[in-house]
Amino acid sequence: MAKILVVDDEHSILETLQMFLEEKGLQVFTADTGEKGLLLFEQEHPQIVILDIRLPDGNGLDVLKSMMEQQVPSKIIMITAFQDMETTIMAMKRGAFDYIHKPLDIDQVEQAVDRAVHILKIDRDTPDLKPVTAKPANSLRIIGKSEKMRDIFKMMGLVCTSRVNVLIQGETGTGKELTARVIHMNSALKDEPFVVFDCSAVVDTLLESELFGHEKGAFTGADQTTTGKIELAGNGTLFLDEIAQLPLKIQGKLLGFLQRREYTRVGGTKVQKSHCRIVAACNCDLSERVSQGLFKEDLFYRLKVFTLRIPPLSDRISDIPLLVEHFLNKINLELGTRVTKIQDGVVEKLITHTWKGNVRELENTIVQALVGCRGNVLLRDDIDRILIQSPFLPDQGLEAFSLAHLEKDHIQKTLSRLDWNKSQAAKLLGITLPTLRSKIKKYEIRQH
C-alpha cells in the first residue's frame, strides 16, 4: 500500500483529501504545519506528498527543498491559493512533481496522484542504466555497432593515417562534422588546429574574405588586416561544411589553393602558404552538382581523394538503442538532469519513428523529453509529447500483393534494418522469437 502525506493548514482540506485518498487504497498521513509535515516525512518516507505553499510556520517551498534534500524517492505535489508565476517556477525548479491551484478540483488531484503512483511503479520495476563518468572535453565518440557503421569506422581508420583531403557525404544530421573531428583527433594532426567553416552561413560577398582573409583597406569597412580560415587552420584541418554552397568564383580560388598550396588575401599581393588538410562535407550528391554545372569538376576530384558516405539513421536503426542510452547519459551530465531509467516500449517507439533529421533529430527529441520529464524515468508519455507518429506505409500499393507477401516483405526489411538481430526484430514486430523463427523458415527469408 502506497503512503501519501498531506500537509495543509486547512482542516477541511485535510479531511476531504484523507477520505478520498483512503478510498483509493492509499495509506494517508496528515499534518497542519510544515514542522509536523517534515517529521512525518522523515519517519514514514511517503511515496507521495501533497504540500501547501502557505503554512502557518513557514513557506511550503522551504519544506519542499528540505524534503528533496533527503533523497527520498517521493513525488511532491504542491497546492496553493496564490497563483503567481514566480512561485510556480520556483516550485518546479526545486523538484515539485506537479502544481495545483485552489480551490482544489478533486479530479485534477486524482489525475496527479494516479500519475505519480504510475511513475513510481515504473521506477520500481525498471532497471537503472549503466552509470557513466564525465569524459574529457576533447573525448569524441561516434556511437554505432551496425554493419554499416563498422565499415565507416574501418575507412576512418585508414584515412587517419594520411593527410589526404576527405569528402564526407550524408544527409543533414548524420554526424558529418563529428566524423571530421574524430578523423582529426585520431591523426598526426591532432595537436594542430581544427577550424570549421560553414559555406552556407556567410553571404557570397564575404566568403572569399572569410576563407582567405583580407588586407586593411581591401574594401569598404576593412579597417584592419584579417586572418582567413585557411591561415587559422595552419598545419591542421579545415572542415568546409556545406561545400556545395560555394559560388563558382570561390570554388576556382579554392581549387588554385589545393593545386599550389598558395593563396593571397583579398586586396593583397603577398603569397601565403598553407599545408592544412581539407575535409569537406555536403548533404547532397556532389557529382550531380558537377553534372549540372554548379560545381567545378576539378575541385570535386581534388576533394574526393577519400570519400565517406555516412548512412542515414533509417539504414542503421539497430544503433538506436545504443544512441538513446548514450544521449541520455550525455544529457544528464551536460544539463544536470537525473533520468537514469527508460520505460519499456520507449526504445521500440523510437525505432519505428521516421527520423528525417537523423541522429541530430533523435538527440534533440531526447533533450526535449528529458527537460520535461518529472522523475528519473523516461516515459513513453514523455516521448509522445515530442513525436508525431506516422502510420506504416508500404513502398508499393496494397492491391498488388497478398497479405503473406506483405508480411514476408515487412519481416525481411525489419531484419535487414536491425542487422538480423532476431531478438530485437521479434520485439519490434510484436511477436515471440519462436514465431519469428517459424516465419523466417516459412517464407524462406535469407540474410543478404
Secondary structure as GFF3:
##gff-version 3
##sequence-region A 1 448
A	DSSP	beta_strand	3	7	.	.	.	ID=ss1
A	DSSP	alpha_helix	11	23	.	.	.	ID=ss2
A	DSSP	beta_strand	27	31	.	.	.	ID=ss3
A	DSSP	alpha_helix	34	44	.	.	.	ID=ss4
A	DSSP	beta_strand	48	52	.	.	.	ID=ss5
A	DSSP	beta_strand	54	55	.	.	.	ID=ss6
A	DSSP	beta_strand	58	59	.	.	.	ID=ss7
A	DSSP	alpha_helix	60	69	.	.	.	ID=ss8
A	DSSP	beta_strand	75	80	.	.	.	ID=ss9
A	DSSP	alpha_helix	85	93	.	.	.	ID=ss10
A	DSSP	beta_strand	98	101	.	.	.	ID=ss11
A	DSSP	alpha_helix	106	125	.	.	.	ID=ss12
A	DSSP	alpha_helix	147	159	.	.	.	ID=ss13
A	DSSP	beta_strand	166	169	.	.	.	ID=ss14
A	DSSP	alpha_helix	176	185	.	.	.	ID=ss15
A	DSSP	beta_strand	194	198	.	.	.	ID=ss16
A	DSSP	alpha_helix	204	212	.	.	.	ID=ss17
A	DSSP	alpha_helix	229	233	.	.	.	ID=ss18
A	DSSP	beta_strand	237	241	.	.	.	ID=ss19
A	DSSP	three_ten_helix	243	245	.	.	.	ID=ss20
A	DSSP	alpha_helix	248	260	.	.	.	ID=ss21
A	DSSP	beta_strand	262	263	.	.	.	ID=ss22
A	DSSP	beta_strand	272	273	.	.	.	ID=ss23
A	DSSP	beta_strand	277	282	.	.	.	ID=ss24
A	DSSP	alpha_helix	286	291	.	.	.	ID=ss25
A	DSSP	alpha_helix	297	303	.	.	.	ID=ss26
A	DSSP	beta_strand	306	309	.	.	.	ID=ss27
A	DSSP	three_ten_helix	313	315	.	.	.	ID=ss28
A	DSSP	three_ten_helix	317	319	.	.	.	ID=ss29
A	DSSP	alpha_helix	320	335	.	.	.	ID=ss30
A	DSSP	beta_strand	341	342	.	.	.	ID=ss31
A	DSSP	alpha_helix	346	352	.	.	.	ID=ss32
A	DSSP	alpha_helix	358	371	.	.	.	ID=ss33
A	DSSP	beta_strand	377	378	.	.	.	ID=ss34
A	DSSP	alpha_helix	380	384	.	.	.	ID=ss35
A	DSSP	three_ten_helix	398	400	.	.	.	ID=ss36
A	DSSP	alpha_helix	403	417	.	.	.	ID=ss37
A	DSSP	alpha_helix	422	429	.	.	.	ID=ss38
A	DSSP	alpha_helix	433	442	.	.	.	ID=ss39
###
